[in-house]
Amino acid sequence: MKSPASANKSADALAVRTNVTDEKQVRQLARRAAETYGRIDARVNDSAVTMPSRFEDAPANAFRRVTETNFFGYIFGAREVLPHFRKQGYGVLVNAAFVEGKVAAPYPAPCRQQVRRHRILGKPAHETPR
């Protein structure tokens, strides 16, 4: 996997305000990056929100927000860059995960722990102790 990025002496950045829960905006971000730089070398999925409340006290829309950001934000990001990586023959996808995926925290967002533990960290559900 050879990346032309290592040949650059300096780097610049493109800032595009993007709501990762909106697939169309994530697609626009990838398009802008590819148009601006001619390629996409890497994508870091690191979006997350938390819900610091007891499970039974949290409003239903808070669960939806956690899931849309912490799960679908990663899915939408990966779906947009993988075709670029395949076409280029290289690319790096980084899925950041919080420590709560491995260690319990007080009042964690329930979806965050499960999504990160089973999907992002690559640990299949059947290997997780109950």
N, C-alpha and C positions, 0 to 999 in steps of 0.2 A: 504494500500500500504506500505509494509515493504521493506526497502532497506538495504542491508548488508553494504552499504557504511558508514553508521553511526557508525558501529562497528570498523572501521579502526582508529588506533591511529595516523597514519601519512599517507600522500598521496604523490604520485609522478605523473608526467605528461609525456605524449608522444607527441612530436611535429612532425607533418607530414605536410609538405608544400602541400597545396591543393588549386587548383583553383575551387571555388564553382560553376563556370559556366560549369564545365566539370563533368557530372554525373558519369563517370567512376572513376575520381579521388575522388569524394565524397564517392562512394561505397568502394573504396580502403581504405579511411580513417576509415570508420565504421568497415570494416573487420580487419584492423590493431588494432583498439581499442579493439574489441571483442577478438581477438587472444591474445593480450598482457595482458588484464585484466580478461578475461573470461566472461565479461558482459559489457553492456553499461548502466550506471545509468542515464546519462543526456546528452542532446544536447542543446547547445545555438546557435541559428541562429542569428548572429549579423553582417553579411557581408553587406556592402553598398558602393556604389559609388555615387557621385553627378555630376551634370552637371551645373556648375555655368555660365549659359549664357541665353540670351533671347531665348525663344522658337523658334522663326523664324530664329535665327542666329546659332543654334546648328546644327552640321553635323548629317546626318541620322545615321551614325554608333555609335554616342554617345547615341542616344536613345536605340539602340540595347544593348549596353554595360550596361546601367542603368537597363534595363529590365532583362537581363540575370543574372546580379549580385543580384539586389535587390528583384527580384521575384523568378526566378528559383533557385537561391542559397538556398533560404528557402525551396522550394519544394523538391529539391534533398536531402537536409539534413534530412528533416522530413521523406521522403520515405525510407531512409536507416536505420533510428533508430527505427521507429515504429514496424517493425517486431520483433526486439530484445525486445522491451518493452512488446509486447504482449506475447512473449514466456516466458519471465522472470516473468510476472505478475506485473511489475512496471517499472517506468521510468518517467523522467521529460523532457518535450520539452519546451524550452523557446524561444519565438520569440520576440526579441528586436525590438522596433520601435522608430523612431525619433520623436521629438516634431513636426516636420513639418507635420506629419500625422494629427495633430489636429489644428495647428496654421500655417498660411501662412508665407512664407519666401521669401525674394527677390530672383528672378531667381532660383526657385527650379527646381529640375528635375521633370518634370510633371508625369512621370511614378511612381517615388518614392512616391509622395503624394498619388496618387490614389491607388496604390497597398497596401501601408501600412495602409491607412485609411480603405479601404474596406475589405481587407483580413487579414492582420496581427493583426489589432486592433479588428477584429471581428465585425465591424460595417457594416451591410448590406447596399448595395448601395441605396436601397429605403428609408433608414432612414437618409441619408445625405442630408442636405439642398442644394439646387442648387443656 
